[in-house]
Amino acid sequence: MWDNFGRKLKKARQDRKMSQRNLGIFLGLSDKAISSYESGRTLPNLETLMKISKELGKPVSYFLDDSLAQESLCDKLNEIERQINNISESIKEIKDTMLEEQDSEVQVPSVVPED
């Protein structure tokens, strides 16, 4: 999952024209901590990863392994598809209920008595 994290962190940081020191200052970390992340010696915790993501303008998934990001995307798409199916079923049930109610209403023509 973290195989390419250091490389991606370094690239994102350099794309933003930031030094390790500047990124560390924004994150409340030392430049040595950033260097350690980029070299793969250590990994950030989730809170720090989210801060890195925000500061560098990249989604968290960018920093994770590509296969994990693809799996995550597939999971999200499957969840969206499931929700769409649930909504479609709910709409069908509402339509059926409305049609049943409409059919059960007795429509009595109004009769106006003649004088």
PyMOL commands that set and color helices and strands:
alter all, ss='L'
color gray80, all
select helices_A, chain A and resi 5-15+20-27+31-39+46-56+60-63+66-104
alter helices_A, ss='H'
color red, helices_A
deselect
rebuild
show_as cartoon
